[in-house]
C-alpha cells in the first residue's frame, strides 16, 4: 500500500483511483462494507482501490484539547488497510485552507484536480465542506459535472436494537467495558499497540511483572481488569495474559495507562513494540486499603483470567 500525504502535484500514476472517503477510525464492519463496495467498483473500472481520509482527524483539529478518542493507531490502521487490499492511502491534510473550502471547492481542488479520482464511495449521511455545507446530493452533482462517479452507502448494523455499526457506538462500548460488543462491531478484538515503557516495577516485587504501554490518543476503556492477549514484536502467535487499565489509585498513580502481565513469560521486552487485544472484562478499577490487599486481588484476577483461557 502506498501512502500519499498531499493532494497537490501528484504524479499521473498516483491518480485515477476509486476511493472510499471518510475518517475510517476503527475500520469496523460499516467501514468494511464501504470499502467492499469500492473494491467492486475498482475491479469493474480496472482502477486502483484507495482510501481518502483526513489527517489530523477533523475532530482533533477543531477540538485540540478534547479527551483522547481514537480507536486505533495509524500504524494498526495501515496494517489492516493493507490486508483489505487498499493500494493507495490518501492522507488529506486537514488545515485552515481545507477547513475554509466549501463543497464545490473541495470537489474541484481536492478530488478532481488533486487526487484525480474516478469514483468515490461514502456513507449516505456524509457531510463535507465549510460548516458541513455539502452532502451526498451536492457531492453527486459536483462530481457528476466532472465525470466522477458517486456511490452512497446506507448504514449497516446488527439489528434495530443495537443500531448501526459506528465508531461512536464502539467508543461507548469500550467506555462501558463491553469489549464483546466492541469486538463484534470491529470484526476483531479491540487492540492497543505501543512501545513497552519502564514503570515503577512494583509488580516485580510480588512476582507479577507487567509491560507498560501508553494509550496516547486512543479512547480510554472502562478502567479495570481484562483478560488480554499479547503479541510480541516479530512474533505471529498471541500469548494469554491479564491487563489492567486505569490510574492505579492504590499506589498513587495519576496518568491512565495499560499494564499487561503475560502468563508464563519472563523476558526483558523494554523498548519493544507490543500488541495487546482485549478479550473480556473481569472487574472495575478499585482503590484498596493497602498494597497487600491489592496484591491478593491481583492474584485472584490472574487466576480468573487463567480459568477463562482454560489454563488451569
GITA-V19018 format. One record per pair of residues at least 12 apart in sequence whose ideal C-beta (glycine too) atoms are under 7 Angstrom apart, sorted by sequence separation. I is the first residue (numbers start at 1). J is the second residue. D is the distance in Angstrom with one decimal. If there is no record, write none. Layout:
i=I j=J d=D
i=I j=J d=D
This chain:
i=22 j=34 d=6.9
i=124 j=136 d=5.7
i=170 j=182 d=5.1
i=229 j=241 d=6.9
i=126 j=139 d=6.9
i=199 j=212 d=4.1
i=228 j=241 d=5.4
i=245 j=258 d=5.4
i=20 j=34 d=4.8
i=122 j=136 d=6.6
i=228 j=242 d=6.5
i=20 j=35 d=5.1
i=170 j=185 d=5.0
i=196 j=211 d=4.7
i=197 j=212 d=4.9
i=227 j=242 d=6.2
i=228 j=243 d=3.9
i=243 j=258 d=6.2
i=244 j=259 d=4.7
i=136 j=152 d=4.6
i=169 j=185 d=6.3
i=170 j=186 d=6.3
i=174 j=190 d=6.2
i=196 j=212 d=6.6
i=197 j=213 d=7.0
i=243 j=259 d=6.8
i=260 j=276 d=5.4
i=122 j=139 d=6.9
i=196 j=213 d=6.6
i=197 j=214 d=6.5
i=225 j=242 d=6.5
i=226 j=243 d=4.8
i=243 j=260 d=4.3
i=20 j=38 d=4.3
i=92 j=110 d=6.4
i=258 j=276 d=6.6
i=283 j=301 d=7.0
i=19 j=38 d=6.7
i=194 j=213 d=4.1
i=225 j=244 d=5.3
i=241 j=260 d=5.4
i=242 j=261 d=5.3
i=282 j=301 d=5.8
i=18 j=38 d=5.4
i=165 j=185 d=4.9
i=194 j=214 d=5.6
i=241 j=261 d=5.3
i=192 j=213 d=6.3
i=224 j=245 d=6.5
i=241 j=262 d=4.3
i=106 j=128 d=5.9
i=194 j=216 d=6.8
i=223 j=245 d=5.4
i=224 j=246 d=6.7
i=241 j=263 d=5.4
i=282 j=304 d=5.5
i=18 j=41 d=5.1
i=106 j=129 d=5.3
i=120 j=143 d=6.5
i=192 j=215 d=6.8
i=223 j=246 d=3.4
i=239 j=262 d=5.1
i=240 j=263 d=5.2
i=282 j=305 d=6.7
i=18 j=42 d=3.9
i=221 j=245 d=5.6
i=90 j=115 d=5.9
i=103 j=128 d=6.2
i=103 j=129 d=3.6
i=192 j=218 d=6.1
i=239 j=265 d=6.3
i=18 j=45 d=6.2
i=24 j=51 d=6.3
i=102 j=129 d=4.9
i=101 j=129 d=6.2
i=102 j=130 d=5.1
i=106 j=134 d=6.9
i=120 j=148 d=6.4
i=124 j=152 d=4.4
i=280 j=308 d=6.2
i=18 j=47 d=4.9
i=24 j=53 d=5.3
i=101 j=130 d=6.2
i=119 j=148 d=6.5
i=124 j=153 d=6.3
i=17 j=47 d=5.8
i=23 j=53 d=5.8
i=51 j=81 d=6.2
i=100 j=130 d=5.7
i=103 j=133 d=5.3
i=118 j=148 d=6.6
i=119 j=149 d=3.9
i=120 j=150 d=5.6
i=121 j=151 d=4.6
i=122 j=152 d=5.9
i=123 j=153 d=5.5
i=124 j=154 d=5.5
i=230 j=260 d=5.8
i=16 j=47 d=5.8
i=17 j=48 d=4.4
i=18 j=49 d=6.1
i=19 j=50 d=4.1
i=20 j=51 d=5.6
i=21 j=52 d=4.4
i=22 j=53 d=6.5
i=23 j=54 d=6.7
i=99 j=130 d=6.8
i=102 j=133 d=5.5
i=103 j=134 d=2.8
i=117 j=148 d=6.0
i=118 j=149 d=6.8
i=16 j=48 d=7.0
i=17 j=49 d=6.9
i=18 j=50 d=6.7
i=19 j=51 d=6.2
i=25 j=57 d=6.8
i=107 j=139 d=6.9
i=111 j=143 d=6.9
i=119 j=151 d=7.0
i=121 j=153 d=6.5
i=123 j=155 d=6.4
i=228 j=260 d=5.7
i=230 j=262 d=5.2
i=17 j=50 d=3.7
i=19 j=52 d=4.5
i=61 j=94 d=5.1
i=243 j=276 d=6.3
i=23 j=57 d=6.0
i=112 j=146 d=4.7
i=51 j=86 d=5.4
i=103 j=138 d=4.9
i=107 j=142 d=4.1
i=243 j=278 d=7.0
i=49 j=85 d=5.8
i=50 j=86 d=6.6
i=55 j=91 d=4.4
i=58 j=94 d=5.5
i=107 j=143 d=5.9
i=112 j=148 d=6.7
i=220 j=256 d=5.4
i=49 j=86 d=5.8
i=50 j=87 d=6.5
i=111 j=148 d=6.5
i=232 j=269 d=6.6
i=250 j=287 d=5.4
i=49 j=87 d=5.3
i=50 j=88 d=3.6
i=51 j=89 d=5.2
i=52 j=90 d=4.6
i=53 j=91 d=6.4
i=54 j=92 d=5.1
i=55 j=93 d=6.5
i=56 j=94 d=5.8
i=104 j=142 d=5.7
i=249 j=287 d=4.0
i=250 j=288 d=4.7
i=48 j=87 d=4.3
i=50 j=89 d=7.0
i=51 j=90 d=6.8
i=53 j=92 d=6.8
i=55 j=94 d=6.5
i=103 j=142 d=6.5
i=107 j=146 d=7.0
i=233 j=272 d=4.5
i=246 j=285 d=4.1
i=48 j=88 d=5.3
i=50 j=90 d=6.0
i=52 j=92 d=6.1
i=54 j=94 d=4.2
i=232 j=272 d=6.7
i=233 j=273 d=4.5
i=215 j=256 d=6.0
i=233 j=274 d=7.0
i=250 j=291 d=6.7
i=261 j=302 d=6.8
i=215 j=257 d=6.7
i=232 j=274 d=6.6
i=214 j=257 d=6.4
i=215 j=258 d=6.2
i=263 j=306 d=6.7
i=177 j=221 d=6.6
i=213 j=257 d=6.9
i=230 j=274 d=6.2
i=231 j=275 d=4.2
i=250 j=294 d=4.7
i=25 j=70 d=5.9
i=26 j=71 d=3.8
i=174 j=219 d=5.7
i=177 j=222 d=3.5
i=212 j=257 d=5.9
i=213 j=258 d=4.5
i=230 j=275 d=7.0
i=25 j=71 d=5.0
i=26 j=72 d=6.0
i=39 j=85 d=6.1
i=175 j=221 d=6.7
i=176 j=222 d=6.0
i=230 j=276 d=5.4
i=25 j=72 d=6.7
i=174 j=221 d=4.4
i=175 j=222 d=5.9
i=177 j=224 d=6.4
i=179 j=226 d=6.7
i=212 j=259 d=5.4
i=171 j=219 d=5.0
i=228 j=276 d=5.4
i=229 j=277 d=5.2
i=263 j=311 d=6.6
i=35 j=84 d=5.7
i=202 j=251 d=6.2
i=210 j=259 d=4.1
i=211 j=260 d=5.3
i=228 j=277 d=6.5
i=27 j=77 d=6.4
i=210 j=260 d=6.0
i=228 j=278 d=5.6
i=229 j=279 d=6.2
i=210 j=261 d=5.0
i=228 j=279 d=6.0
i=209 j=261 d=6.8
i=226 j=278 d=5.1
i=227 j=279 d=4.4
i=24 j=77 d=7.0
i=27 j=80 d=5.1
i=208 j=261 d=5.8
i=226 j=279 d=6.9
i=227 j=280 d=4.7
i=27 j=81 d=7.0
i=226 j=280 d=6.5
i=226 j=281 d=5.6
i=227 j=282 d=6.6
i=226 j=282 d=6.1
i=221 j=278 d=7.0
i=224 j=281 d=6.5
i=225 j=282 d=4.3
i=203 j=261 d=6.9
i=211 j=269 d=6.1
i=224 j=282 d=6.9
i=225 j=283 d=5.2
i=224 j=283 d=5.4
i=242 j=301 d=5.8
i=224 j=284 d=4.3
i=242 j=302 d=5.3
i=213 j=274 d=6.3
i=223 j=284 d=6.8
i=224 j=285 d=4.8
i=222 j=284 d=6.7
i=223 j=285 d=3.8
i=52 j=115 d=6.9
i=211 j=274 d=5.8
i=213 j=276 d=6.8
i=242 j=305 d=4.0
i=192 j=258 d=5.9
i=240 j=309 d=4.5
i=17 j=88 d=5.0
i=19 j=90 d=6.7
i=47 j=118 d=5.3
i=240 j=311 d=6.6
i=198 j=270 d=5.9
i=45 j=118 d=5.8
i=196 j=269 d=5.2
i=14 j=88 d=6.9
i=45 j=119 d=6.7
i=196 j=270 d=5.4
i=196 j=271 d=6.4
i=195 j=271 d=6.3
i=196 j=272 d=5.4
i=225 j=301 d=4.8
i=1 j=78 d=6.8
i=41 j=119 d=5.3
i=195 j=273 d=5.9
i=196 j=274 d=5.4
i=227 j=305 d=4.5
i=1 j=81 d=6.1
i=41 j=121 d=7.0
i=193 j=273 d=6.5
i=194 j=274 d=6.6
i=1 j=82 d=4.5
i=193 j=274 d=6.7
i=227 j=308 d=5.1
i=193 j=275 d=4.6
i=227 j=309 d=6.6
i=7 j=90 d=6.7
i=38 j=121 d=4.5
i=4 j=88 d=6.7
i=37 j=121 d=5.2
i=191 j=275 d=6.0
i=192 j=276 d=4.9
i=1 j=86 d=5.2
i=2 j=87 d=6.8
i=7 j=92 d=5.6
i=191 j=276 d=6.7
i=1 j=87 d=6.1
i=2 j=88 d=5.7
i=3 j=89 d=4.5
i=4 j=90 d=5.4
i=5 j=91 d=4.9
i=191 j=277 d=4.5
i=4 j=91 d=6.9
i=6 j=93 d=6.7
i=34 j=121 d=5.5
i=190 j=277 d=6.7
i=1 j=89 d=5.8
i=3 j=91 d=6.4
i=5 j=93 d=7.0
i=189 j=277 d=3.9
i=190 j=278 d=5.0
i=34 j=123 d=6.5
i=189 j=278 d=5.8
i=206 j=295 d=5.0
i=189 j=279 d=6.1
i=208 j=298 d=5.8
i=71 j=167 d=6.0
i=19 j=117 d=5.3
i=18 j=117 d=7.0
i=21 j=120 d=5.3
i=71 j=170 d=6.0
i=179 j=278 d=4.5
i=15 j=115 d=6.3
i=16 j=116 d=5.8
i=17 j=117 d=5.7
i=18 j=118 d=5.7
i=22 j=122 d=6.5
i=71 j=171 d=6.8
i=179 j=279 d=6.9
i=15 j=116 d=3.1
i=17 j=118 d=6.9
i=18 j=119 d=4.4
i=19 j=120 d=5.6
i=20 j=121 d=4.8
i=21 j=122 d=5.1
i=22 j=123 d=6.7
i=179 j=280 d=6.4
i=16 j=118 d=5.7
i=69 j=171 d=6.4
i=179 j=281 d=6.0
i=7 j=110 d=5.1
i=10 j=114 d=6.8
i=177 j=281 d=4.3
i=10 j=115 d=6.9
i=8 j=114 d=5.9
i=7 j=114 d=3.4
i=7 j=115 d=5.5
i=41 j=151 d=6.7
i=37 j=151 d=6.1
i=76 j=191 d=6.2
i=37 j=153 d=6.0
i=76 j=193 d=5.7
i=75 j=193 d=6.6
i=34 j=153 d=5.2
i=33 j=153 d=6.3
i=73 j=193 d=5.7
i=33 j=156 d=5.4
i=30 j=155 d=6.1
i=30 j=156 d=5.7
i=29 j=156 d=6.8
i=30 j=164 d=6.4
i=30 j=165 d=3.8
i=29 j=165 d=4.4
i=30 j=166 d=6.1
i=28 j=165 d=5.1
i=28 j=167 d=6.7
i=26 j=167 d=5.0
i=25 j=167 d=4.9
i=28 j=170 d=6.1
i=26 j=170 d=5.7
i=68 j=215 d=6.4
i=70 j=217 d=4.9
i=70 j=218 d=5.2
i=71 j=219 d=6.2
i=68 j=217 d=4.7
i=70 j=219 d=6.5
i=68 j=218 d=5.8
i=69 j=219 d=5.3
i=68 j=219 d=5.9
i=68 j=220 d=6.3
i=32 j=187 d=6.6
i=29 j=185 d=6.1
i=28 j=185 d=5.1
i=28 j=186 d=4.9
i=29 j=187 d=5.2
i=28 j=187 d=6.8
i=26 j=186 d=5.9
